Amino acid sequence: MRSFSEYNPIAVTVWFFSVTGIAMFSSYPLLMVMSLVGGAVFFTVRNGFSRGREHIFFWVLFLILALANPLISHNGKTVLFVMNHNPVTLEAALYGLNSAAMIVGVLYWFRSFTQIMTSEKLLYVTGALSPKLSLILSMALRFVPLFSRQSAKINSAQKAMGLYKDDNIIDDIKGKSRVFSILVTWALENGIITADSMEARGFGTHRRTQLRRFGFRAADIALLAASLALLGVTAAAVGSGSLDFMFYPSVSTAVPDKLGKAGLIAYGALIMLPIIIETEVSLRWRYLRSGI
Amino acid sequence: MEILAVRDLTFTYPECGSPAVKNVSFSLERGEFAVLCGATGSGKSTLLRMLKRELTPVGDMRGSVSFCGTPLAELDNITSASATGFVMQNPEQQTVTDKVWHELAFGLENLGTPPDEISRRIAEMASYFGIGEWYDKNVSELSGGQKQLLNLAAVLVMQPQLLILDEPTAQLDPIAAADFTATLKRLCQDFSVTIIMAEHRLEDVVPVCDRLLVMEKGSLIASAPPAEVISGLKGRSDILCGMPAAARVYAGLGGMGRCPLTVREGRAFIESGYGNSARALPLREHGHSDETALEYKNVYFRYERNGRDILDGLSLKVYSGELFCILGGNGSGKTTALSAAAGLLRAYSGSIRVFGKRLKDYRNRSLYRDCLAMLPQDVQTVFLKNTVRAELDECGARTDELPYDISHLMDKHPYDLSGGEQQLVALAKVLAAKPKLLLLDEPTKGLDAAAKLNMIKVLRSLREKGITVVTVTHDVEFAAAFSDRCAMFFGGRIVSVGEPREFFTKNSFYTTAVSRMTRGYYDNAVTVEDAVELCSSNGRKEC
């Protein structure tokens, strides 16, 4: 009984990149709408209505992107009106809307992705590519906050010793630059001890393995297979040109053939996968609980 | 079975005239717990590093070190990495990764252990150490004591037969240090791991160890069970100053019979050997001046709006010219109180006055000019330059005005100094601002016993100069030895204040070893000197 975010990180990553990859490499408006709506709904379902600020940010960005294109690009046949001697065209406006939907949709997906992929899931996924890369990432994740904490400590120590004599900006900047230079020394010093500790524990004696905290269960494999299959169908539809859409010089589209329709349905199903999983989990849980 | 054998080991660092380790020979049997002590700079760390091939420093080495009969140089890489574990002093710097579970897995991952085997071994280790609860945490969220236990566990998953520890408890508070020592003892008994540990906090560890090795200027001058070593060295107060209080009382009284090591043995030693017709030492009247140097009045502080109050109605007066000491456990808010007085944190209610003037009335950072200075817990954060000389020149410190001598350190890098030397240089830097009120946060952290004694002298001479010193510390022995008044901090406020002799006699758990040893027999012995004075004035019992 796992919710979607608890599935094997590799399966989840593949799913995420399938959804966003299609959105990024296609320009078919219906796909863009599906991605945008799907991304927004997925984010809202995960977070409830608590992230108002982020929603506002995404939609303001959407407006700016949608409006910017017709103001800058003057391609297209159908002139809506003329502003400052420049024609504003219907095609450019539609293109703006379409690309705004693509960008904001992808941003929504990635926002959810960063929430789901905690640092250890990220390590697991990079570890599958290379254990060394994963170790470097893990050390960086430790070191960056460590550096900023030490910097704060040095600053307050220096303040209480009167390093910053006057309350003015120039003095502050001078003080901060001195703190930065010793921080570099400190980091190197620290690095030597860490390196000793690594060597003492056998770093470099053998090819590294990696502890796997996530296994592949049947459901993970099913998710992975479903994602790849649906991706394949959609990618075939996009790649074969049956989902081509031209904005310039005038809006024109091929009527989707069978492959195109299959691609649209497959993409819809791909986006629905987490919702299907969540529904299945909650139904099963309700059934199991009724037996307790 | 002989696990480790060191024969005639001599080691000289490059471009150094005299060897850092001279003709050292000893051997350790399986399951032996050995403690290596000696003053800072006596070669302890160098010797320990020679015992682990990966950490052996570069230099001229003679003699031999062998592990289970094989010379270190001939061991294969994997045995050498896994069969001896090494734990260093600083808990933070020796961790490699960001997560607790990853740190535990790190060593095994390096050796190419299959993932399922790694899972099993770290699950075992986490259960044995009770790490389960913080298994998924970030390393940075752990306390110092937890970090050091993690470092120990991360070495133990590789199933070493020999554990080498270089001052592992120096950066820990006393409770965490005692826990750590108890864990080592348990490892030694449950798994017959052989342990060699350099340490200068000897109070907890000497009573439980099997062998005490003493180093002086690179040579091993003693290697025997602790009681014998102390009897043999009872004239050497410079070496004994870090030993358990019972042993120092024994040595102070001339050392008759078997040497006591624990509080229990110490009590038996005093009660059987000395009378108690004179029960108490005269109480010193502590006359303080009327001027207040630092005053807290109903101070409340919290870090987060919805957090809990860290300072919870703190009220306290420190008089001018006093050596005032604030004691308390971890997380009781001592350091927060000090930072609030230094103006680094702002209390949301109540007032803090420094020399009668409210903190917020010190405008334009005038608080830090000729008035108040604070020395933080981590003294490394004080240094900004590459030599001590540049450090002192920068803030205009004059070495000839200091109550101590640091002229021999002038050309060294501040990070290369020992803990005690760093503390003195940092203090010199702080004193350059000519503060009238000095705030010290854990000034004895990581210091050896001799450096602590020196620190006490320095603080006394600062008082002679009219400087008020407020010290926050865990170290009850240190507080008892130097302060004019002590206060106990608990739950965000002061719960008791008093002159040390009275303060520590009233406390029955949070008090010095001597006070626990003589409770009910003498009335107010707090320090080793007190006990020695009382015992000798009563004279030896005829038996």
Interface residues (C-beta under 8 A of the other chain):
Chain A: S119 E120 L123 P131 L135 S138 M139 L141 R142 P145 L146 R149 Q150 K153 I154 S156 A157 Q158 K159 A160 M161 G162 L163 Y164 K165 D166 D167 R178 V179 S181 I182 T185 W186 E189 N190 I193 T194 D196 S197 M198 E199 A200 R201 G202 F203 G204 T205 H206 R207 R208 T209 Q210 L211 R212 R213
Chain B: K52 E54 L55 N77 I78 A81 S82 G85 F86 M88 N90 E92 Q93 Q94 T95 V96 T97 D98 K99 W101 H102 A105 F106 G107 L108 E109 N110 L111 G112 T113 P114 P115 I118 S119 I122 N138 V139 S140 A154 V155 M158 S339 A342 G343 L344 R363 N364 R365 Y368 R369 L372 A373 M374 L375 P376 D378 Q380 T381 V382 F383 L384 K385 N386 C395 Y415 K429 V430 A433 L439
